[in-house]
């Protein structure tokens, strides 16, 4: 008869045996791989796989057709410039306008980093592909509530690097600092909260906006900033209006 003590002894022995076998069979992690690389040139010697092409071609053709669709017309060529630009103003305004259509509360302003605007809008017909070139990212819309300190940090960044485009705001800059700030037509107040429409990339601290990570998130939308710009241009076209924007003095440099 096996006693309780024998059972414990057998159990301990089996556990030890399994552990030893496991350790013996486990692959060693103490080895060194010698790195090496091979240069594979991509040139005309590579030919497309016909079976893969047969699958891809219909989707490629459909995509090209969608990209070639004219969604609006522009009165002039809109480009980025130093400090403030027609293109930056147009993009910031498009984001603000479309955000207000989707958010029930008040939105005071919008912002976009000029580095995120990658191509101009040409004069004449504006194709869907134009906006994909302008905004090739998959960024989504966030609505943030900023306190006075966070709002001032935003305008401090704008005044120092002069590479942000803003909607519904004006700032007077002197010695790379915001001298006066106006939001929604009213002077900035440090004790007031301001609602900002912005891409998720900036809300998560991108482009030097780490201060936005501390702001209160009021809403997250499954709306791509690029699609919002497309929708804005389509809306203008449906009303018989052209894409257009001017330098309005949103950022004024005091010598």
VOGU-3710 file (C-alpha; in Angstrom, 3 decimals, decimal comma):
1> xxxxxxxxxx> 0,000/0,000/0,000  1,275/3,450/-0,877  1,171/5,854/2,055  0,559/9,595/1,987  4,302/10,153/2,534  5,088/7,935/-0,458  2,634/9,883/-2,604  4,290/13,171/-1,654  7,715/11,717/-2,405  6,594/10,401/-5,794
11> xxxxxxxxxx> 4,936/13,735/-6,624  8,067/15,697/-5,754  10,232/13,304/-7,763  7,966/13,534/-10,824  7,936/17,330/-10,612  11,734/17,411/-10,406  12,066/14,952/-13,291  9,729/16,974/-15,536  11,622/20,164/-14,718  14,945/18,587/-15,606
21> xxxxxxxxxx> 13,596/17,186/-18,875  12,018/20,548/-19,762  15,221/22,466/-19,080  17,265/19,934/-21,015  14,956/20,087/-24,036  14,347/23,833/-23,997  16,184/25,676/-26,744  19,158/27,647/-25,556  18,935/31,422/-25,805  22,670/31,850/-25,336
31> xxxxxxxxxx> 23,757/31,789/-28,950  25,079/34,354/-31,349  23,776/34,825/-34,852  26,129/36,306/-37,369  24,308/39,095/-39,215  24,554/39,177/-42,966  22,744/40,889/-45,804  22,243/40,445/-49,514  21,581/43,297/-51,920  18,665/42,489/-54,211
41> xxxxxxxxxx> 18,451/45,063/-57,001  14,964/46,046/-58,150  15,219/46,772/-61,853  13,728/45,862/-65,227  14,982/42,293/-64,863  12,103/41,654/-62,455  8,885/40,732/-64,194  5,421/40,822/-62,740  3,829/37,524/-61,805  0,954/37,075/-64,247
51> xxxxxxxxxx> -1,286/35,280/-61,742  -0,753/38,009/-59,145  -1,330/40,721/-61,758  -4,639/39,114/-62,720  -5,811/39,533/-59,119  -4,460/43,049/-58,632  -5,432/44,703/-61,941  -9,212/45,015/-61,287  -8,599/46,657/-57,901  -5,902/48,898/-59,342
61> xxxxxxxxxx> -8,163/50,057/-62,152  -11,036/50,692/-59,752  -8,761/52,680/-57,459  -7,451/54,755/-60,346  -10,990/55,555/-61,428  -11,874/56,704/-57,919  -8,743/58,822/-57,632  -9,416/60,529/-60,977  -12,869/61,751/-59,946  -13,087/65,563/-59,930
71> xxxxxxxxxx> -14,556/66,628/-56,586  -14,242/70,395/-56,956  -12,495/73,348/-58,564  -9,926/75,765/-57,212  -9,763/79,446/-58,125  -5,987/79,450/-57,801  -3,072/77,298/-56,782  -2,946/77,016/-53,002  0,481/76,470/-51,479  2,150/76,562/-48,093
81> xxxxxxxxxx> 4,254/79,528/-47,092  6,144/80,923/-44,163  4,148/81,721/-41,037  0,670/81,820/-42,661  -0,478/80,540/-46,041  -3,638/80,154/-48,142  -3,283/76,353/-48,152  -2,765/76,127/-44,399  -5,778/78,360/-43,788  -7,940/76,302/-46,136
91> xxxxxxxxxx> -7,045/73,005/-44,454  -7,550/74,408/-40,938  -10,916/75,877/-41,946  -12,023/72,637/-43,621  -11,239/70,681/-40,456  -13,083/73,209/-38,299  -16,133/73,366/-40,579  -16,503/69,602/-40,865  -15,862/69,100/-37,151  -18,742/71,400/-36,302
101> xxxxxxxxxx> -21,027/69,273/-38,454  -20,183/66,186/-36,416  -19,823/67,533/-32,874  -22,869/68,924/-31,083  -20,956/71,202/-28,711  -19,120/74,408/-29,470  -15,709/74,176/-31,139  -13,580/77,299/-30,807  -10,667/76,536/-33,109  -8,667/74,053/-35,155
111> xxxxxxxxxx> -4,976/73,508/-35,777  -2,817/71,563/-38,226  0,970/71,353/-38,498  2,255/72,516/-41,865  4,565/69,509/-41,999  1,454/67,343/-42,268  0,307/69,110/-45,449  2,315/67,368/-48,160  1,156/68,817/-51,497  -0,475/71,963/-52,951
121> xxxxxxxxxx> -3,949/72,253/-54,404  -3,646/73,136/-58,102  -5,679/75,757/-59,913  -8,624/74,299/-61,801  -10,150/70,841/-61,317  -9,406/69,211/-57,975  -9,309/65,421/-58,060  -9,733/63,044/-55,160  -6,106/62,051/-55,711  -5,100/65,657/-55,010
131> xxxxxxxxxx> -6,335/65,402/-51,425  -4,662/62,010/-50,954  -1,389/63,640/-51,990  -2,072/66,630/-49,743  -2,962/64,498/-46,705  -1,613/60,946/-47,170  -2,104/59,965/-43,534  -4,842/57,968/-41,815  -5,273/60,419/-38,934  -8,658/60,600/-37,224
141> xxxxxxxxxx> -10,558/63,517/-35,681  -10,295/64,302/-31,966  -12,144/67,016/-30,085  -10,187/68,268/-27,072  -10,984/70,642/-24,235  -7,956/72,761/-23,322  -7,496/74,791/-20,177  -5,835/78,196/-20,261  -2,307/76,870/-19,753  -2,655/74,258/-22,483
151> xxxxxxxxxx> -4,118/76,815/-24,864  -1,239/79,188/-24,221  1,212/76,337/-24,808  -0,360/75,827/-28,230  0,143/79,456/-29,179  3,627/79,458/-27,648  4,517/76,644/-30,029  2,970/78,466/-32,973  4,830/81,679/-32,149  8,167/79,940/-31,727
161> xxxxxxxxxx> 8,194/77,619/-34,737  5,681/79,422/-37,003  4,733/76,134/-38,632  1,150/75,727/-37,454  -2,002/76,744/-39,297  -4,950/77,766/-37,135  -8,660/78,168/-37,686  -10,855/80,828/-36,049  -7,940/82,396/-34,169  -5,524/85,321/-34,466
171> xxxxxxxxxx> -2,187/85,744/-32,738  0,223/88,681/-32,627  3,796/87,461/-32,341  6,712/89,457/-30,999  10,179/88,013/-30,340  8,854/84,500/-31,013  6,244/84,837/-28,278  2,478/85,393/-28,469  1,838/88,999/-27,504  -1,926/88,911/-28,009
181> xxxxxxxxxx> -4,264/86,007/-28,743  -7,811/86,143/-30,062  -9,985/83,034/-30,236  -13,426/83,050/-31,814  -13,181/86,838/-32,036  -12,559/87,267/-28,304  -9,334/88,003/-26,382  -7,727/84,960/-24,824  -8,593/84,387/-21,165  -6,402/82,186/-18,993
191> xxxxxxxxxx> -9,395/81,126/-16,876  -11,439/79,901/-19,839  -11,583/76,486/-21,468  -11,287/76,185/-25,245  -12,419/73,358/-27,514  -10,003/72,317/-30,246  -10,559/70,191/-33,360  -7,362/68,314/-34,142  -5,966/65,117/-35,647  -5,297/62,208/-33,297
201> xxxxxxxxxx> -1,577/62,402/-34,082  -1,361/65,849/-32,492  -3,720/64,895/-29,653  -1,255/62,145/-28,785  1,653/64,594/-28,630  2,979/64,593/-32,185  4,742/67,578/-33,808  5,817/68,967/-30,455  2,299/69,089/-28,984  2,960/66,956/-25,924
211> xxxxxxxxxx> 0,849/69,360/-23,863  -2,251/68,129/-25,722  -1,901/64,701/-24,095  -3,036/66,325/-20,854  -6,126/67,904/-22,409  -9,572/66,455/-21,835  -10,814/64,331/-24,740  -14,427/65,279/-25,458  -14,880/63,059/-28,493  -13,094/60,687/-30,841
221> xxxxxxxxxx> -14,506/60,230/-34,311  -13,856/57,509/-36,854  -13,453/60,289/-39,397  -10,223/60,634/-41,314  -8,942/64,180/-41,631  -8,331/63,526/-45,326  -11,952/62,463/-45,859  -13,138/65,574/-44,044  -11,182/67,745/-46,481  -12,637/65,792/-49,416
231> xxxxxxxxxx> -16,147/66,211/-48,042  -15,568/69,938/-47,566  -14,483/70,368/-51,190  -17,440/68,304/-52,404  -19,758/70,477/-50,305  -18,304/73,654/-51,803  -18,732/72,254/-55,317  -22,372/71,326/-54,643  -23,031/74,958/-53,674  -21,320/76,295/-56,769
241> xxxxxxxxxx> -18,344/77,549/-54,741  -14,680/77,125/-55,602  -11,825/76,131/-53,339  -10,159/79,343/-52,246  -8,324/80,877/-49,306  -6,273/83,969/-48,552  -3,667/85,151/-46,096  -5,854/86,915/-43,544  -3,411/87,980/-40,872  -4,158/85,093/-38,527
251> xxxxx> -0,502/85,153/-37,517  0,897/88,678/-37,376  4,575/89,236/-36,771  5,463/92,462/-34,981  8,943/93,693/-36,025
//
